[in-house]
Amino acid sequence: MITCIAIDDEPLALRQLVGFIEKVPYLKLLGQFSSAIEALDFLRKKPVDLMFVDINMPDLSGMDFVRSLSPVPRVIFVTAYREYAVEAFRVDAADYLVKPISFADFLKAVEKARQRFFSDREQVEKLHHNEQFLFIKYEYKIIRIDLNNIRYIESMGDYVKIHLIRGKPIMALLTMKKLMEHLPKKQFMRVHRSYIVNLNQIRAIVHNAIILDNDFYISISEHYRKDFQRFLDENFLK
């Protein structure tokens, strides 16, 4: 299932987009918006896989909206103007549809985005890793992350948010399970369904909570408590 949103300031055009989306079995519409600013607020809380975006909108254009995002979901631009096509593909748009659009054109664009989406996922899951660093797909490039620079990792649905000691957090299309398969067990442990911690970053443990830098607490869930207790027993000075 591919999650998506639709953004268009024209009510009729937005209604058509929503109708087309609802006809495609593998698309799941999470929201529809009449402005990019509304969509921006939504995406801060809930990432999606694909966006259908009009370009000419008041306050914030569709193009500037896409450039402001990190990470950037796959994008299909839907617009009445042909002259933005080159600019659209510079931001790696999956496709560019000129209004009025037919369902056949819409479906063709969606299928192209679907193929790219699963191709991206396969590339991300083929992580190159060792005991010191790993490579991961981030936005339009593959970047290196030093394992010692990771403080903790947070699950966000189909994405993970990698919180670094130095640098801003990195969002990647990857599951916690797949990531754990590529992290050294002696350094990283899953302590909650939503959190993996770098064991070297633990500063204290209070009851069933881990304290990292800046008094940030992560709860140890019941499911992972036994493994964490084993780690404590092996490293506890009596």
HELIX and SHEET records of a PDB file:
HELIX    1   1 PRO A   11  LYS A   23  1                                  13    
HELIX    2   2 ALA A   36  LYS A   45  1                                  10    
HELIX    3   3 GLY A   62  ARG A   67  1                                   6    
HELIX    4   4 ARG A   82  TYR A   84  5                                   3    
HELIX    5   5 ALA A   85  ARG A   90  1                                   6    
HELIX    6   6 PHE A  103  GLU A  125  1                                  23    
HELIX    7   7 LEU A  147  ASN A  149  5                                   3    
HELIX    8   8 MET A  176  MET A  180  1                                   5    
HELIX    9   9 LEU A  199  GLN A  201  5                                   3    
HELIX   10  10 ASP A  213  ASP A  215  5                                   3    
HELIX   11  11 GLU A  222  ASN A  235  1                                  14    
SHEET    1   A 5 LEU A  27  PHE A  33  0                                        
SHEET    2   A 5 ILE A   2  ILE A   7  1                                        
SHEET    3   A 5 LEU A  50  VAL A  53  1                                        
SHEET    4   A 5 ARG A  74  THR A  79  1                                        
SHEET    5   A 5 ASP A  95  VAL A  98  1                                        
SHEET    1   B 2 PHE A 133  TYR A 138  0                                        
SHEET    2   B 2 LYS A 141  ASP A 146 -1                                        
SHEET    1   C 5 ILE A 170  LEU A 173  0                                        
SHEET    2   C 5 TYR A 159  LEU A 164 -1                                        
SHEET    3   C 5 ILE A 150  MET A 156 -1                                        
SHEET    4   C 5 TYR A 195  ASN A 198 -1                                        
SHEET    5   C 5 PHE A 188  HIS A 192 -1                                        
SHEET    1   D 3 ALA A 204  VAL A 206  0                                        
SHEET    2   D 3 ALA A 209  ILE A 211 -1                                        
SHEET    3   D 3 TYR A 217  SER A 219 -1                                        
END                                                                             
